Amino acid sequence: MSTEVVATSAISDAQPQSPSAPTQKSVEKVNLLGLSRPQMEKFFEEIGEKKFRAGQVMKWIHQFFVTDFAEMTNISGKLREKLEKICVIEAPEVVHKNYSKDGTRKWVFRVGDGEGSLVETVLIPADDKTGARKTLCISSQVGCALDCSFCSTGKQGFQRDLNQAEIIGQLWMANYSYMEDIPVLERERSVTNVVMMGMGEPLLNYDAVLNSMRIMLDDFAYGMSKRRVTLSTSGVVPKIDQMVKDIDVALAISLHAPNDELRNELVPINKKYPLEQLIAACQRYIAKDGNESSRKHVTIEYVMLDGVNDSLTHAQEMIKLLKNLPSKINLIPFNPFPHAPYGRSSRNKIISFQKALSDAGFVCTIRQTRGDDIDAACGQLVGQVADRTRRAEQWKKKVAAQNEIIRSQG
Ligand code: SF4
């Protein structure tokens, strides 16, 4: 069967990605890395093989981190040769990696040829003695169109959606970074938790993100608990409702403001889906299946911006807003990036804010700032590696113009 026929059906979302200068031959091959189980089964049927091969190959890829068909010892030599001819297993190319002293790891991947075709992934270990929990923050788009005013990624503009191989490739590579020197059959997954909270709005790349999360949950792949896979959205309400029907994972909301006026400014998608609609969608998400542990509550992410959203009045507004939504609140000290228009709230202010919410009965934590030595804030490292997009240029010009005004006034 020709690769063209294969590439048009079950695997249309999983475009081939090459880790290095791709040859014409590899570009035509099907990248198996990004196929969910149904897609992989369909693929094997289309090439005239039994569909149980899908599970076997997925285990080699996602549990033993094998990219060479020759190492798949429970598959006949004939089939391995066939797969070699028409498939590849390729994660996106790592163009930069940085491992912090505190255990944080960060990668920048190239996902295309053009300038700015870079995404980043950050792994944050638990801040405890065991270090057993390793949370990976995965990107879903190259850049982002939503332009939240405090976000480094938003300043880079939107380039394109990532495909499934590029999304799951981030998880594959993070695991592989701990496995490189370990014999194949002794390899075990290291990443314990995933948050879809990197560059991009995941619900605006719905199908690829959905299938990637299915691979994360699949026992033939990463076998992660649904409580340990979290999708974080800025509030694309119709897609939250769609998720209720499609998958059971934890939900986080990038809230960042307790009223519409401020949220319109910080998270502009709020103008389309204001807080009342967003909170109602969260309630529906929980209500659908209240017994499921992944859906007992929603996590509320709240970045603490000095003098903008961090007063006790804001805390009281939060309490009112969330009073009928089972939620856990995560306060995030802002990680300033070059030309950022905001500063980080003081430690005292963050603690006072937390106390107000805790006193009102909410579970409210303060996120540890990790990986400061490697720019662990969303979009920050990519911003340094390739800060070349038009939006970034416009942003810099705007800042330069403002500085000029300040200088001329002073
Ligand atoms: S915070 Fe998220 S949704 Fe908003 S611009 Fe940044 S990446 Fe996009």
Boltz pocket constraint, residues with backbone or C-beta under 6 A from the ligand:
constraints:
  - pocket:
      binder: B
      contacts: [[A, 143], [A, 144], [A, 145], [A, 146], [A, 147], [A, 148], [A, 151], [A, 152], [A, 153], [A, 154], [A, 198], [A, 199], [A, 200], [A, 201], [A, 234], [A, 254]]
      max_distance: 6.0
